[in-house]
Amino acid sequence: MLQLKSPREIQLMREAGKLVAEAHQLAKSLIRPGVTTAEIDAAVEKLFAQHQAIPLFKNFPGKVPFPAVTCISVNEEVVHGIPGERVLEPGDIVSVDTGCKLNGWCGDSAWTYPVGDIDEESARLMQVGRNTLKAAIDGLANLSRWSQIARKMELTTKQGGCSVVDQFVGHGIGRSMHEPPQVPNYWHSSMRTEDFPIQPGLVLAIEPMVNAGKPGIKILRDHWTAVTVDGKRSVHFEHTIAVTDNGPILLTAGVGEPL
């Protein structure tokens, strides 16, 4: 069942989204050659603590609890990369995903950043990822069902010469990070029962993951980090977005560059 939010609740979620955006701005300022992913994570953790916000990712349950407040995934890492002693190098691309709960409401966002100058294929991949997220946001304004938006996202990715990761999807968000509905970035006819109408009060974390090569992924021995099966690079772009009577609103506006 869809959990629709009132205008007042959406405004409270915007406050959480602003803090997530601040966390991304902080992470972006630290991303450069020679910095470790653990240093970025520590800075975001300190920011959340200063605002008495609850990190959504740290200790998230799995085969082992997730140990950090951010997922930081580099190059061929798709999502759920664990921050550590890895040193960023020129030409890397770095996906930072983080979220927090502030005054009882959640915000969640991811963005892929370059480390200095990057090669042409990586730049194209990042553009396709951003275009795919933009296709979803635009669809919230003028399409009536998620299936229509998901098809548009998948087509955007494929027309860019890339592939959609189909083992992870977006989600509803509110008082909890993961609420109904599931929000896939692709569509096929067997998914009819997963479709839902686009209506005011809907708040979604839309997060396409796009691979330069094949769509397949595998999970590393740390039980979290997903990497591409072919070793090619991947990007991850996510906003928390509310549907209102006046159209979609980016609750995590300020993350990355405008789409």
C-alpha positions in Angstrom: 0.0 0.0 0.0 1.3 3.5 -0.9 2.1 5.6 2.1 1.2 9.1 0.9 2.6 12.2 2.8 0.8 15.4 3.6 2.3 18.8 2.5 3.5 19.3 6.1 5.2 16.0 6.2 6.9 16.7 2.9 8.2 19.9 4.3 9.7 18.0 7.2 11.3 15.5 4.8 12.8 18.5 3.0 14.7 19.4 6.1 16.3 15.9 6.1 17.0 16.3 2.4 18.8 19.5 3.0 21.1 17.8 5.5 21.8 15.0 3.0 22.6 17.6 0.4 25.0 19.3 2.8 26.6 15.9 3.4 27.1 15.5 -0.4 28.6 19.0 -0.7 31.0 18.1 2.0 31.9 14.8 0.4 32.4 16.5 -3.0 34.8 19.0 -1.4 37.0 16.2 -0.2 37.1 14.1 -3.3 40.5 14.5 -4.8 43.6 12.3 -5.5 45.2 11.0 -2.3 42.1 11.1 -0.1 40.8 7.8 1.3 37.2 6.8 1.2 37.3 6.4 5.0 38.2 10.1 5.4 35.1 11.0 3.4 32.9 8.8 5.5 34.3 10.1 8.8 33.5 13.7 7.7 29.9 12.8 6.8 29.5 10.9 10.1 30.7 14.0 12.0 28.2 16.3 10.1 25.3 14.1 11.0 26.3 13.9 14.6 26.5 17.7 14.8 22.9 17.9 13.7 21.8 15.0 15.9 20.7 13.2 12.8 20.6 9.4 12.7 22.6 7.8 9.9 20.4 5.4 7.9 23.2 3.2 6.6 25.4 2.5 9.7 24.6 -1.0 11.2 22.0 -1.6 8.5 21.3 -5.4 8.8 22.7 -7.9 6.4 24.9 -11.0 6.7 27.1 -8.5 8.5 25.9 -5.1 9.6 26.9 -2.3 7.3 29.8 -0.5 9.1 29.7 3.0 7.8 27.4 6.1 7.3 28.1 6.2 3.6 28.4 3.7 0.7 31.4 4.8 -1.4 31.7 2.8 -4.6 34.7 3.4 -6.9 34.9 2.7 -10.7 33.6 -0.9 -11.3 31.9 -0.9 -7.9 28.1 -0.4 -8.5 26.7 0.2 -5.0 27.2 -0.6 -1.3 31.0 0.0 -1.3 32.4 0.0 2.2 34.6 3.0 3.0 38.2 2.1 4.0 41.8 2.7 3.3 41.4 2.9 -0.5 43.1 6.0 -1.9 41.4 7.9 -4.6 43.4 8.2 -7.8 43.2 10.7 -10.8 40.6 9.5 -13.3 38.5 7.5 -10.8 34.8 8.0 -10.6 33.3 7.8 -7.1 29.6 7.1 -6.2 28.7 8.4 -2.8 25.4 7.2 -1.3 24.2 8.4 2.1 21.0 9.1 4.1 19.9 10.3 7.5 16.8 10.6 9.7 16.2 14.1 11.0 13.4 14.8 13.5 11.7 11.5 12.5 11.9 11.8 8.7 14.4 10.4 6.2 16.3 11.7 3.2 18.5 9.6 0.9 20.6 10.5 -2.1 23.5 9.2 -4.3 25.7 10.9 -6.8 28.8 9.9 -8.9 31.7 12.3 -8.8 34.9 12.5 -11.0 38.3 12.5 -9.4 40.1 15.2 -11.5 40.0 14.6 -15.2 38.3 11.5 -16.4 38.3 9.6 -19.7 35.7 10.1 -22.4 33.9 6.8 -21.7 33.5 7.6 -18.0 32.2 11.1 -18.8 29.6 9.6 -21.2 28.6 7.0 -18.6 28.0 9.8 -16.0 25.9 11.8 -18.5 23.8 8.7 -19.3 23.2 8.1 -15.6 22.2 11.7 -15.0 19.9 11.6 -18.1 18.2 8.5 -16.8 17.4 10.1 -13.4 16.2 13.2 -15.2 13.9 11.1 -17.4 12.3 9.8 -14.2 11.9 13.3 -12.6 10.3 14.6 -15.9 8.0 11.6 -16.0 6.7 12.3 -12.5 5.4 15.6 -14.0 3.6 14.3 -17.0 3.0 10.5 -16.8 0.4 8.7 -14.8 2.0 5.3 -13.8 5.4 4.2 -12.7 5.6 1.6 -15.5 5.6 4.4 -18.0 8.4 6.2 -16.2 10.4 3.0 -15.8 10.2 2.2 -19.5 11.4 5.8 -20.2 14.3 5.3 -17.9 15.4 2.0 -19.4 15.1 3.5 -23.0 17.2 6.5 -22.0 19.9 4.2 -20.6 20.0 1.9 -23.6 19.9 4.7 -26.1 23.1 6.0 -24.4 24.8 2.7 -25.1 24.7 1.6 -21.4 22.8 -1.0 -19.4 20.5 -0.9 -16.4 21.4 -2.7 -13.2 18.2 -4.8 -12.5 19.2 -6.4 -9.2 18.6 -3.2 -7.2 15.7 -0.8 -7.3 14.6 2.4 -5.7 12.0 2.7 -2.9 9.4 4.7 -1.1 10.7 6.7 1.8 9.3 8.6 4.8 9.6 7.8 8.4 11.6 4.7 7.4 14.3 4.6 4.7 12.5 1.7 2.8 8.8 2.0 2.4 6.4 0.7 -0.2 6.5 0.8 -3.2 9.5 -0.7 -4.8 10.7 1.6 -7.6 12.4 -0.3 -10.5 14.5 1.5 -13.1 13.3 -0.9 -15.9 10.1 -2.6 -16.9 8.7 -5.7 -18.5 5.2 -7.1 -18.8 5.6 -9.7 -15.9 5.9 -6.8 -13.5 2.3 -5.6 -13.7 1.5 -6.2 -10.0 4.4 -3.9 -9.1 2.9 -0.9 -11.0 1.5 2.1 -9.1 -0.2 5.4 -9.9 1.7 8.7 -9.7 -0.2 10.9 -7.3 0.3 13.8 -4.9 1.8 12.7 -1.6 4.0 10.1 -3.1 7.7 10.3 -2.0 10.2 8.2 -3.8 13.9 7.6 -3.7 14.6 7.1 -7.4 18.1 5.6 -8.0 19.2 4.3 -11.4 22.4 2.4 -11.4 23.9 2.3 -14.9 26.8 0.2 -16.2 29.1 1.0 -19.1 29.1 -2.7 -20.1 26.9 -5.6 -19.2 24.1 -5.3 -16.6 25.3 -8.2 -14.4 26.8 -7.7 -11.0 28.3 -9.8 -8.3 28.7 -9.3 -4.5 32.2 -9.4 -3.0 33.3 -11.4 0.1 32.6 -8.4 2.4 28.9 -9.3 1.8 28.1 -5.8 0.6 30.1 -4.4 -2.3 28.5 -5.0 -5.6 30.8 -4.9 -8.7 30.2 -5.3 -12.4 30.8 -8.8 -13.7 32.8 -7.5 -16.7 35.0 -5.0 -14.7 33.6 -2.0 -16.5 32.6 1.1 -14.7 29.2 1.9 -13.1 27.4 5.1 -11.9 24.7 5.7 -9.3 22.4 8.8 -9.2 19.6 9.2 -6.7 17.3 11.9 -5.4 14.5 11.8 -2.9 11.5 13.3 -4.7 8.0 14.3 -3.6 5.0 14.4 -6.0 2.8 17.4 -5.2 -0.2 19.2 -6.8 2.4 21.5 -8.4 4.6 18.8 -9.8 7.7 16.9 -8.5 9.9 18.5 -5.8 13.5 17.4 -5.2 13.7 17.0 -1.4 17.5 16.4 -1.8 18.0 19.4 -4.1 21.6 20.6 -3.8 23.1 17.1 -4.3 25.3 17.1 -7.4 24.7 19.5 -10.3 21.2 20.5 -11.5 19.8 18.0 -14.0 
